[in-house]
Amino acid sequence: MKKTFTFAIVHFFVAFSVTWIITGSFVLGGLIALIEPSVNTVAYFFHEKAWQKFGSEKQKPEHKQATLSL
């Protein structure tokens, strides 16, 4: 949980900093820093659902029988 919280803080500051540097606006930087992580969290939820349905099928390991040669 600590790692998630610290990542959220880093994400906030990165979003704020990038927006502030591009626009020069503290208000817009703050709005983007609050909105973007929220939208990203929802997008990540649906990404995980899609990955569970489609992506994990491609990553199933192939089961091969091991043979012992003497």
mmCIF file of the N, C-alpha and C atoms, coordinates in Angstrom:
data_MODEL
# 
_entry.id   MODEL 
# 
loop_
_atom_site.group_PDB 
_atom_site.id 
_atom_site.type_symbol 
_atom_site.label_atom_id 
_atom_site.label_alt_id 
_atom_site.label_comp_id 
_atom_site.label_asym_id 
_atom_site.label_entity_id 
_atom_site.label_seq_id 
_atom_site.pdbx_PDB_ins_code 
_atom_site.Cartn_x 
_atom_site.Cartn_y 
_atom_site.Cartn_z 
_atom_site.occupancy 
_atom_site.B_iso_or_equiv 
_atom_site.pdbx_formal_charge 
_atom_site.auth_seq_id 
_atom_site.auth_comp_id 
_atom_site.auth_asym_id 
_atom_site.auth_atom_id 
_atom_site.pdbx_PDB_model_num 
ATOM 1   N N  . MET A 1 1  ? 0.817   -1.189  0.000   1.00 0.00 ? 1  MET A N  1 
ATOM 2   C CA . MET A 1 1  ? 0.000   0.000   0.000   1.00 0.00 ? 1  MET A CA 1 
ATOM 3   C C  . MET A 1 1  ? 0.872   1.270   0.000   1.00 0.00 ? 1  MET A C  1 
ATOM 4   N N  . LYS A 1 2  ? 1.990   1.201   0.702   1.00 0.00 ? 2  LYS A N  1 
ATOM 5   C CA . LYS A 1 2  ? 2.889   2.361   0.727   1.00 0.00 ? 2  LYS A CA 1 
ATOM 6   C C  . LYS A 1 2  ? 3.425   2.667   -0.671  1.00 0.00 ? 2  LYS A C  1 
ATOM 7   N N  . LYS A 1 3  ? 3.766   1.609   -1.404  1.00 0.00 ? 3  LYS A N  1 
ATOM 8   C CA . LYS A 1 3  ? 4.299   1.795   -2.753  1.00 0.00 ? 3  LYS A CA 1 
ATOM 9   C C  . LYS A 1 3  ? 3.247   2.435   -3.651  1.00 0.00 ? 3  LYS A C  1 
ATOM 10  N N  . THR A 1 4  ? 2.000   1.996   -3.543  1.00 0.00 ? 4  THR A N  1 
ATOM 11  C CA . THR A 1 4  ? 0.915   2.566   -4.348  1.00 0.00 ? 4  THR A CA 1 
ATOM 12  C C  . THR A 1 4  ? 0.724   4.040   -4.010  1.00 0.00 ? 4  THR A C  1 
ATOM 13  N N  . PHE A 1 5  ? 0.741   4.362   -2.715  1.00 0.00 ? 5  PHE A N  1 
ATOM 14  C CA . PHE A 1 5  ? 0.552   5.746   -2.292  1.00 0.00 ? 5  PHE A CA 1 
ATOM 15  C C  . PHE A 1 5  ? 1.684   6.637   -2.784  1.00 0.00 ? 5  PHE A C  1 
ATOM 16  N N  . THR A 1 6  ? 2.917   6.176   -2.650  1.00 0.00 ? 6  THR A N  1 
ATOM 17  C CA . THR A 1 6  ? 4.045   6.994   -3.104  1.00 0.00 ? 6  THR A CA 1 
ATOM 18  C C  . THR A 1 6  ? 4.035   7.153   -4.619  1.00 0.00 ? 6  THR A C  1 
ATOM 19  N N  . PHE A 1 7  ? 3.608   6.101   -5.346  1.00 0.00 ? 7  PHE A N  1 
ATOM 20  C CA . PHE A 1 7  ? 3.511   6.229   -6.805  1.00 0.00 ? 7  PHE A CA 1 
ATOM 21  C C  . PHE A 1 7  ? 2.441   7.250   -7.180  1.00 0.00 ? 7  PHE A C  1 
ATOM 22  N N  . ALA A 1 8  ? 1.328   7.265   -6.447  1.00 0.00 ? 8  ALA A N  1 
ATOM 23  C CA . ALA A 1 8  ? 0.273   8.245   -6.720  1.00 0.00 ? 8  ALA A CA 1 
ATOM 24  C C  . ALA A 1 8  ? 0.800   9.668   -6.530  1.00 0.00 ? 8  ALA A C  1 
ATOM 25  N N  . ILE A 1 9  ? 1.618   9.880   -5.512  1.00 0.00 ? 9  ILE A N  1 
ATOM 26  C CA . ILE A 1 9  ? 2.202   11.205  -5.278  1.00 0.00 ? 9  ILE A CA 1 
ATOM 27  C C  . ILE A 1 9  ? 3.144   11.580  -6.419  1.00 0.00 ? 9  ILE A C  1 
ATOM 28  N N  . VAL A 1 10 ? 3.983   10.637  -6.829  1.00 0.00 ? 10 VAL A N  1 
ATOM 29  C CA . VAL A 1 10 ? 4.892   10.892  -7.956  1.00 0.00 ? 10 VAL A CA 1 
ATOM 30  C C  . VAL A 1 10 ? 4.089   11.203  -9.215  1.00 0.00 ? 10 VAL A C  1 
ATOM 31  N N  . HIS A 1 11 ? 3.047   10.432  -9.463  1.00 0.00 ? 11 HIS A N  1 
ATOM 32  C CA . HIS A 1 11 ? 2.203   10.633  -10.642 1.00 0.00 ? 11 HIS A CA 1 
ATOM 33  C C  . HIS A 1 11 ? 1.581   12.036  -10.616 1.00 0.00 ? 11 HIS A C  1 
ATOM 34  N N  . PHE A 1 12 ? 1.089   12.447  -9.455  1.00 0.00 ? 12 PHE A N  1 
ATOM 35  C CA . PHE A 1 12 ? 0.506   13.781  -9.315  1.00 0.00 ? 12 PHE A CA 1 
ATOM 36  C C  . PHE A 1 12 ? 1.524   14.854  -9.667  1.00 0.00 ? 12 PHE A C  1 
ATOM 37  N N  . PHE A 1 13 ? 2.724   14.761  -9.101  1.00 0.00 ? 13 PHE A N  1 
ATOM 38  C CA . PHE A 1 13 ? 3.738   15.780  -9.348  1.00 0.00 ? 13 PHE A CA 1 
ATOM 39  C C  . PHE A 1 13 ? 4.233   15.783  -10.792 1.00 0.00 ? 13 PHE A C  1 
ATOM 40  N N  . VAL A 1 14 ? 4.321   14.625  -11.410 1.00 0.00 ? 14 VAL A N  1 
ATOM 41  C CA . VAL A 1 14 ? 4.732   14.576  -12.817 1.00 0.00 ? 14 VAL A CA 1 
ATOM 42  C C  . VAL A 1 14 ? 3.661   15.224  -13.695 1.00 0.00 ? 14 VAL A C  1 
ATOM 43  N N  . ALA A 1 15 ? 2.398   14.854  -13.476 1.00 0.00 ? 15 ALA A N  1 
ATOM 44  C CA . ALA A 1 15 ? 1.307   15.436  -14.273 1.00 0.00 ? 15 ALA A CA 1 
ATOM 45  C C  . ALA A 1 15 ? 1.241   16.949  -14.079 1.00 0.00 ? 15 ALA A C  1 
ATOM 46  N N  . PHE A 1 16 ? 1.362   17.387  -12.825 1.00 0.00 ? 16 PHE A N  1 
ATOM 47  C CA . PHE A 1 16 ? 1.340   18.826  -12.542 1.00 0.00 ? 16 PHE A CA 1 
ATOM 48  C C  . PHE A 1 16 ? 2.505   19.528  -13.226 1.00 0.00 ? 16 PHE A C  1 
ATOM 49  N N  . SER A 1 17 ? 3.711   18.984  -13.061 1.00 0.00 ? 17 SER A N  1 
ATOM 50  C CA . SER A 1 17 ? 4.908   19.628  -13.597 1.00 0.00 ? 17 SER A CA 1 
ATOM 51  C C  . SER A 1 17 ? 4.876   19.737  -15.113 1.00 0.00 ? 17 SER A C  1 
ATOM 52  N N  . VAL A 1 18 ? 4.510   18.665  -15.773 1.00 0.00 ? 18 VAL A N  1 
ATOM 53  C CA . VAL A 1 18 ? 4.475   18.680  -17.243 1.00 0.00 ? 18 VAL A CA 1 
ATOM 54  C C  . VAL A 1 18 ? 3.457   19.710  -17.730 1.00 0.00 ? 18 VAL A C  1 
ATOM 55  N N  . THR A 1 19 ? 2.263   19.701  -17.136 1.00 0.00 ? 19 THR A N  1 
ATOM 56  C CA . THR A 1 19 ? 1.234   20.654  -17.559 1.00 0.00 ? 19 THR A CA 1 
ATOM 57  C C  . THR A 1 19 ? 1.649   22.084  -17.259 1.00 0.00 ? 19 THR A C  1 
ATOM 58  N N  . TRP A 1 20 ? 2.237   22.314  -16.096 1.00 0.00 ? 20 TRP A N  1 
ATOM 59  C CA . TRP A 1 20 ? 2.671   23.658  -15.722 1.00 0.00 ? 20 TRP A CA 1 
ATOM 60  C C  . TRP A 1 20 ? 3.771   24.158  -16.663 1.00 0.00 ? 20 TRP A C  1 
ATOM 61  N N  . ILE A 1 21 ? 4.728   23.284  -16.986 1.00 0.00 ? 21 ILE A N  1 
ATOM 62  C CA . ILE A 1 21 ? 5.815   23.676  -17.894 1.00 0.00 ? 21 ILE A CA 1 
ATOM 63  C C  . ILE A 1 21 ? 5.273   24.019  -19.276 1.00 0.00 ? 21 ILE A C  1 
ATOM 64  N N  . ILE A 1 22 ? 4.312   23.232  -19.753 1.00 0.00 ? 22 ILE A N  1 
ATOM 65  C CA . ILE A 1 22 ? 3.764   23.462  -21.096 1.00 0.00 ? 22 ILE A CA 1 
ATOM 66  C C  . ILE A 1 22 ? 2.876   24.695  -21.134 1.00 0.00 ? 22 ILE A C  1 
ATOM 67  N N  . THR A 1 23 ? 2.031   24.868  -20.111 1.00 0.00 ? 23 THR A N  1 
ATOM 68  C CA . THR A 1 23 ? 1.041   25.947  -20.154 1.00 0.00 ? 23 THR A CA 1 
ATOM 69  C C  . THR A 1 23 ? 1.418   27.165  -19.328 1.00 0.00 ? 23 THR A C  1 
ATOM 70  N N  . GLY A 1 24 ? 2.257   26.997  -18.314 1.00 0.00 ? 24 GLY A N  1 
ATOM 71  C CA . GLY A 1 24 ? 2.585   28.096  -17.417 1.00 0.00 ? 24 GLY A CA 1 
ATOM 72  C C  . GLY A 1 24 ? 1.490   28.395  -16.406 1.00 0.00 ? 24 GLY A C  1 
ATOM 73  N N  . SER A 1 25 ? 0.482   27.531  -16.326 1.00 0.00 ? 25 SER A N  1 
ATOM 74  C CA . SER A 1 25 ? -0.662  27.758  -15.445 1.00 0.00 ? 25 SER A CA 1 
ATOM 75  C C  . SER A 1 25 ? -0.657  26.783  -14.274 1.00 0.00 ? 25 SER A C  1 
ATOM 76  N N  . PHE A 1 26 ? -0.622  27.347  -13.046 1.00 0.00 ? 26 PHE A N  1 
ATOM 77  C CA . PHE A 1 26 ? -0.712  26.497  -11.856 1.00 0.00 ? 26 PHE A CA 1 
ATOM 78  C C  . PHE A 1 26 ? -2.096  25.856  -11.737 1.00 0.00 ? 26 PHE A C  1 
ATOM 79  N N  . VAL A 1 27 ? -3.121  26.618  -12.100 1.00 0.00 ? 27 VAL A N  1 
ATOM 80  C CA . VAL A 1 27 ? -4.502  26.107  -12.002 1.00 0.00 ? 27 VAL A CA 1 
ATOM 81  C C  . VAL A 1 27 ? -4.692  24.941  -12.960 1.00 0.00 ? 27 VAL A C  1 
ATOM 82  N N  . LEU A 1 28 ? -4.299  25.119  -14.199 1.00 0.00 ? 28 LEU A N  1 
ATOM 83  C CA . LEU A 1 28 ? -4.437  24.037  -15.177 1.00 0.00 ? 28 LEU A CA 1 
ATOM 84  C C  . LEU A 1 28 ? -3.570  22.844  -14.790 1.00 0.00 ? 28 LEU A C  1 
ATOM 85  N N  . GLY A 1 29 ? -2.386  23.115  -14.281 1.00 0.00 ? 29 GLY A N  1 
ATOM 86  C CA . GLY A 1 29 ? -1.513  22.032  -13.808 1.00 0.00 ? 29 GLY A CA 1 
ATOM 87  C C  . GLY A 1 29 ? -2.177  21.242  -12.704 1.00 0.00 ? 29 GLY A C  1 
ATOM 88  N N  . GLY A 1 30 ? -2.808  21.937  -11.772 1.00 0.00 ? 30 GLY A N  1 
ATOM 89  C CA . GLY A 1 30 ? -3.509  21.259  -10.677 1.00 0.00 ? 30 GLY A CA 1 
ATOM 90  C C  . GLY A 1 30 ? -4.699  20.456  -11.158 1.00 0.00 ? 30 GLY A C  1 
ATOM 91  N N  . LEU A 1 31 ? -5.466  21.027  -12.081 1.00 0.00 ? 31 LEU A N  1 
ATOM 92  C CA . LEU A 1 31 ? -6.632  20.300  -12.610 1.00 0.00 ? 31 LEU A CA 1 
ATOM 93  C C  . LEU A 1 31 ? -6.216  19.026  -13.342 1.00 0.00 ? 31 LEU A C  1 
ATOM 94  N N  . ILE A 1 32 ? -5.223  19.151  -14.186 1.00 0.00 ? 32 ILE A N  1 
ATOM 95  C CA . ILE A 1 32 ? -4.740  17.978  -14.930 1.00 0.00 ? 32 ILE A CA 1 
ATOM 96  C C  . ILE A 1 32 ? -4.165  16.951  -13.971 1.00 0.00 ? 32 ILE A C  1 
ATOM 97  N N  . ALA A 1 33 ? -3.440  17.412  -12.965 1.00 0.00 ? 33 ALA A N  1 
ATOM 98  C CA . ALA A 1 33 ? -2.829  16.490  -11.998 1.00 0.00 ? 33 ALA A CA 1 
ATOM 99  C C  . ALA A 1 33 ? -3.886  15.727  -11.210 1.00 0.00 ? 33 ALA A C  1 
ATOM 100 N N  . LEU A 1 34 ? -5.057  16.291  -11.025 1.00 0.00 ? 34 LEU A N  1 
ATOM 101 C CA . LEU A 1 34 ? -6.134  15.594  -10.319 1.00 0.00 ? 34 LEU A CA 1 
ATOM 102 C C  . LEU A 1 34 ? -6.963  14.726  -11.263 1.00 0.00 ? 34 LEU A C  1 
ATOM 103 N N  . ILE A 1 35 ? -7.229  15.235  -12.449 1.00 0.00 ? 35 ILE A N  1 
ATOM 104 C CA . ILE A 1 35 ? -8.114  14.529  -13.383 1.00 0.00 ? 35 ILE A CA 1 
ATOM 105 C C  . ILE A 1 35 ? -7.405  13.364  -14.076 1.00 0.00 ? 35 ILE A C  1 
ATOM 106 N N  . GLU A 1 36 ? -6.208  13.599  -14.577 1.00 0.00 ? 36 GLU A N  1 
ATOM 107 C CA . GLU A 1 36 ? -5.518  12.571  -15.371 1.00 0.00 ? 36 GLU A CA 1 
ATOM 108 C C  . GLU A 1 36 ? -5.288  11.275  -14.597 1.00 0.00 ? 36 GLU A C  1 
ATOM 109 N N  . PRO A 1 37 ? -4.788  11.313  -13.366 1.00 0.00 ? 37 PRO A N  1 
ATOM 110 C CA . PRO A 1 37 ? -4.618  10.052  -12.641 1.00 0.00 ? 37 PRO A CA 1 
ATOM 111 C C  . PRO A 1 37 ? -5.952  9.323   -12.388 1.00 0.00 ? 37 PRO A C  1 
ATOM 112 N N  . SER A 1 38 ? -7.015  10.086  -12.184 1.00 0.00 ? 38 SER A N  1 
ATOM 113 C CA . SER A 1 38 ? -8.323  9.460   -11.980 1.00 0.00 ? 38 SER A CA 1 
ATOM 114 C C  . SER A 1 38 ? -8.777  8.726   -13.234 1.00 0.00 ? 38 SER A C  1 
ATOM 115 N N  . VAL A 1 39 ? -8.653  9.384   -14.373 1.00 0.00 ? 39 VAL A N  1 
ATOM 116 C CA . VAL A 1 39 ? -9.037  8.762   -15.647 1.00 0.00 ? 39 VAL A CA 1 
ATOM 117 C C  . VAL A 1 39 ? -8.121  7.577   -15.940 1.00 0.00 ? 39 VAL A C  1 
ATOM 118 N N  . ASN A 1 40 ? -6.843  7.735   -15.665 1.00 0.00 ? 40 ASN A N  1 
ATOM 119 C CA . ASN A 1 40 ? -5.876  6.668   -15.899 1.00 0.00 ? 40 ASN A CA 1 
ATOM 120 C C  . ASN A 1 40 ? -6.184  5.441   -15.045 1.00 0.00 ? 40 ASN A C  1 
ATOM 121 N N  . THR A 1 41 ? -6.641  5.653   -13.822 1.00 0.00 ? 41 THR A N  1 
ATOM 122 C CA . THR A 1 41 ? -6.995  4.547   -12.938 1.00 0.00 ? 41 THR A CA 1 
ATOM 123 C C  . THR A 1 41 ? -8.160  3.751   -13.504 1.00 0.00 ? 41 THR A C  1 
ATOM 124 N N  . VAL A 1 42 ? -9.174  4.430   -14.013 1.00 0.00 ? 42 VAL A N  1 
ATOM 125 C CA . VAL A 1 42 ? -10.325 3.758   -14.619 1.00 0.00 ? 42 VAL A CA 1 
ATOM 126 C C  . VAL A 1 42 ? -9.880  3.006   -15.874 1.00 0.00 ? 42 VAL A C  1 
ATOM 127 N N  . ALA A 1 43 ? -9.053  3.649   -16.690 1.00 0.00 ? 43 ALA A N  1 
ATOM 128 C CA . ALA A 1 43 ? -8.555  2.995   -17.907 1.00 0.00 ? 43 ALA A CA 1 
ATOM 129 C C  . ALA A 1 43 ? -7.756  1.745   -17.561 1.00 0.00 ? 43 ALA A C  1 
ATOM 130 N N  . TYR A 1 44 ? -6.957  1.815   -16.510 1.00 0.00 ? 44 TYR A N  1 
ATOM 131 C CA . TYR A 1 44 ? -6.153  0.668   -16.097 1.00 0.00 ? 44 TYR A CA 1 
ATOM 132 C C  . TYR A 1 44 ? -7.044  -0.496  -15.655 1.00 0.00 ? 44 TYR A C  1 
ATOM 133 N N  . PHE A 1 45 ? -8.146  -0.182  -14.971 1.00 0.00 ? 45 PHE A N  1 
ATOM 134 C CA . PHE A 1 45 ? -9.087  -1.218  -14.555 1.00 0.00 ? 45 PHE A CA 1 
ATOM 135 C C  . PHE A 1 45 ? -9.596  -1.995  -15.765 1.00 0.00 ? 45 PHE A C  1 
ATOM 136 N N  . PHE A 1 46 ? -10.028 -1.269  -16.806 1.00 0.00 ? 46 PHE A N  1 
ATOM 137 C CA . PHE A 1 46 ? -10.544 -1.941  -17.999 1.00 0.00 ? 46 PHE A CA 1 
ATOM 138 C C  . PHE A 1 46 ? -9.426  -2.646  -18.766 1.00 0.00 ? 46 PHE A C  1 
ATOM 139 N N  . HIS A 1 47 ? -8.232  -2.093  -18.748 1.00 0.00 ? 47 HIS A N  1 
ATOM 140 C CA . HIS A 1 47 ? -7.085  -2.758  -19.376 1.00 0.00 ? 47 HIS A CA 1 
ATOM 141 C C  . HIS A 1 47 ? -6.840  -4.112  -18.717 1.00 0.00 ? 47 HIS A C  1 
ATOM 142 N N  . GLU A 1 48 ? -6.889  -4.147  -17.383 1.00 0.00 ? 48 GLU A N  1 
ATOM 143 C CA . GLU A 1 48 ? -6.686  -5.408  -16.660 1.00 0.00 ? 48 GLU A CA 1 
ATOM 144 C C  . GLU A 1 48 ? -7.766  -6.424  -16.994 1.00 0.00 ? 48 GLU A C  1 
ATOM 145 N N  . LYS A 1 49 ? -9.015  -5.988  -17.087 1.00 0.00 ? 49 LYS A N  1 
ATOM 146 C CA . LYS A 1 49 ? -10.120 -6.889  -17.459 1.00 0.00 ? 49 LYS A CA 1 
ATOM 147 C C  . LYS A 1 49 ? -9.887  -7.463  -18.852 1.00 0.00 ? 49 LYS A C  1 
ATOM 148 N N  . ALA A 1 50 ? -9.507  -6.607  -19.793 1.00 0.00 ? 50 ALA A N  1 
ATOM 149 C CA . ALA A 1 50 ? -9.243  -7.071  -21.158 1.00 0.00 ? 50 ALA A CA 1 
ATOM 150 C C  . ALA A 1 50 ? -8.040  -8.002  -21.188 1.00 0.00 ? 50 ALA A C  1 
ATOM 151 N N  . TRP A 1 51 ? -7.016  -7.691  -20.400 1.00 0.00 ? 51 TRP A N  1 
ATOM 152 C CA . TRP A 1 51 ? -5.819  -8.535  -20.362 1.00 0.00 ? 51 TRP A CA 1 
ATOM 153 C C  . TRP A 1 51 ? -6.148  -9.916  -19.814 1.00 0.00 ? 51 TRP A C  1 
ATOM 154 N N  . GLN A 1 52 ? -6.993  -9.966  -18.796 1.00 0.00 ? 52 GLN A N  1 
ATOM 155 C CA . GLN A 1 52 ? -7.391  -11.249 -18.226 1.00 0.00 ? 52 GLN A CA 1 
ATOM 156 C C  . GLN A 1 52 ? -8.145  -12.084 -19.249 1.00 0.00 ? 52 GLN A C  1 
ATOM 157 N N  . LYS A 1 53 ? -8.923  -11.423 -20.088 1.00 0.00 ? 53 LYS A N  1 
ATOM 158 C CA . LYS A 1 53 ? -9.723  -12.151 -21.074 1.00 0.00 ? 53 LYS A CA 1 
ATOM 159 C C  . LYS A 1 53 ? -8.919  -12.538 -22.312 1.00 0.00 ? 53 LYS A C  1 
ATOM 160 N N  . PHE A 1 54 ? -8.102  -11.619 -22.816 1.00 0.00 ? 54 PHE A N  1 
ATOM 161 C CA . PHE A 1 54 ? -7.422  -11.860 -24.090 1.00 0.00 ? 54 PHE A CA 1 
ATOM 162 C C  . PHE A 1 54 ? -5.915  -12.067 -23.969 1.00 0.00 ? 54 PHE A C  1 
ATOM 163 N N  . GLY A 1 55 ? -5.257  -11.287 -23.156 1.00 0.00 ? 55 GLY A N  1 
ATOM 164 C CA . GLY A 1 55 ? -3.800  -11.302 -23.092 1.00 0.00 ? 55 GLY A CA 1 
ATOM 165 C C  . GLY A 1 55 ? -3.222  -12.511 -22.406 1.00 0.00 ? 55 GLY A C  1 
ATOM 166 N N  . SER A 1 56 ? -3.881  -13.003 -21.389 1.00 0.00 ? 56 SER A N  1 
ATOM 167 C CA . SER A 1 56 ? -3.307  -14.095 -20.615 1.00 0.00 ? 56 SER A CA 1 
ATOM 168 C C  . SER A 1 56 ? -3.329  -15.411 -21.391 1.00 0.00 ? 56 SER A C  1 
ATOM 169 N N  . GLU A 1 57 ? -4.194  -15.529 -22.377 1.00 0.00 ? 57 GLU A N  1 
ATOM 170 C CA . GLU A 1 57 ? -4.238  -16.759 -23.174 1.00 0.00 ? 57 GLU A CA 1 
ATOM 171 C C  . GLU A 1 57 ? -2.943  -16.964 -23.940 1.00 0.00 ? 57 GLU A C  1 
ATOM 172 N N  . LYS A 1 58 ? -2.315  -15.880 -24.343 1.00 0.00 ? 58 LYS A N  1 
ATOM 173 C CA . LYS A 1 58 ? -1.078  -15.960 -25.113 1.00 0.00 ? 58 LYS A CA 1 
ATOM 174 C C  . LYS A 1 58 ? 0.121   -16.265 -24.239 1.00 0.00 ? 58 LYS A C  1 
ATOM 175 N N  . GLN A 1 59 ? -0.011  -16.091 -22.935 1.00 0.00 ? 59 GLN A N  1 
ATOM 176 C CA . GLN A 1 59 ? 1.121   -16.279 -22.044 1.00 0.00 ? 59 GLN A CA 1 
ATOM 177 C C  . GLN A 1 59 ? 1.097   -17.603 -21.297 1.00 0.00 ? 59 GLN A C  1 
ATOM 178 N N  . LYS A 1 60 ? 0.124   -18.448 -21.579 1.00 0.00 ? 60 LYS A N  1 
ATOM 179 C CA . LYS A 1 60 ? 0.090   -19.732 -20.894 1.00 0.00 ? 60 LYS A CA 1 
ATOM 180 C C  . LYS A 1 60 ? 1.289   -20.561 -21.348 1.00 0.00 ? 60 LYS A C  1 
ATOM 181 N N  . PRO A 1 61 ? 2.033   -21.088 -20.410 1.00 0.00 ? 61 PRO A N  1 
ATOM 182 C CA . PRO A 1 61 ? 3.208   -21.875 -20.807 1.00 0.00 ? 61 PRO A CA 1 
ATOM 183 C C  . PRO A 1 61 ? 2.793   -23.189 -21.462 1.00 0.00 ? 61 PRO A C  1 
ATOM 184 N N  . GLU A 1 62 ? 3.597   -23.571 -22.415 1.00 0.00 ? 62 GLU A N  1 
ATOM 185 C CA . GLU A 1 62 ? 3.341   -24.855 -23.062 1.00 0.00 ? 62 GLU A CA 1 
ATOM 186 C C  . GLU A 1 62 ? 3.852   -25.964 -22.161 1.00 0.00 ? 62 GLU A C  1 
ATOM 187 N N  . HIS A 1 63 ? 3.056   -26.983 -22.021 1.00 0.00 ? 63 HIS A N  1 
ATOM 188 C CA . HIS A 1 63 ? 3.456   -28.109 -21.185 1.00 0.00 ? 63 HIS A CA 1 
ATOM 189 C C  . HIS A 1 63 ? 4.046   -29.191 -22.081 1.00 0.00 ? 63 HIS A C  1 
ATOM 190 N N  . LYS A 1 64 ? 5.337   -29.396 -21.934 1.00 0.00 ? 64 LYS A N  1 
ATOM 191 C CA . LYS A 1 64 ? 6.010   -30.440 -22.689 1.00 0.00 ? 64 LYS A CA 1 
ATOM 192 C C  . LYS A 1 64 ? 6.490   -31.478 -21.693 1.00 0.00 ? 64 LYS A C  1 
ATOM 193 N N  . GLN A 1 65 ? 6.399   -32.708 -22.085 1.00 0.00 ? 65 GLN A N  1 
ATOM 194 C CA . GLN A 1 65 ? 6.879   -33.769 -21.206 1.00 0.00 ? 65 GLN A CA 1 
ATOM 195 C C  . GLN A 1 65 ? 8.384   -33.856 -21.331 1.00 0.00 ? 65 GLN A C  1 
ATOM 196 N N  . ALA A 1 66 ? 9.007   -33.933 -20.198 1.00 0.00 ? 66 ALA A N  1 
ATOM 197 C CA . ALA A 1 66 ? 10.457  -34.091 -20.177 1.00 0.00 ? 66 ALA A CA 1 
ATOM 198 C C  . ALA A 1 66 ? 10.780  -35.565 -20.367 1.00 0.00 ? 66 ALA A C  1 
ATOM 199 N N  . THR A 1 67 ? 11.780  -35.841 -21.168 1.00 0.00 ? 67 THR A N  1 
ATOM 200 C CA . THR A 1 67 ? 12.207  -37.220 -21.361 1.00 0.00 ? 67 THR A CA 1 
ATOM 201 C C  . THR A 1 67 ? 13.641  -37.350 -20.861 1.00 0.00 ? 67 THR A C  1 
ATOM 202 N N  . LEU A 1 68 ? 13.923  -38.472 -20.329 1.00 0.00 ? 68 LEU A N  1 
ATOM 203 C CA . LEU A 1 68 ? 15.246  -38.737 -19.799 1.00 0.00 ? 68 LEU A CA 1 
ATOM 204 C C  . LEU A 1 68 ? 15.956  -39.696 -20.749 1.00 0.00 ? 68 LEU A C  1 
ATOM 205 N N  . SER A 1 69 ? 17.054  -39.217 -21.296 1.00 0.00 ? 69 SER A N  1 
ATOM 206 C CA . SER A 1 69 ? 17.829  -40.066 -22.203 1.00 0.00 ? 69 SER A CA 1 
ATOM 207 C C  . SER A 1 69 ? 19.059  -40.560 -21.491 1.00 0.00 ? 69 SER A C  1 
ATOM 208 N N  . LEU A 1 70 ? 19.312  -41.843 -21.602 1.00 0.00 ? 70 LEU A N  1 
ATOM 209 C CA . LEU A 1 70 ? 20.519  -42.422 -21.003 1.00 0.00 ? 70 LEU A CA 1 
ATOM 210 C C  . LEU A 1 70 ? 21.452  -42.930 -22.047 1.00 0.00 ? 70 LEU A C  1 
# 
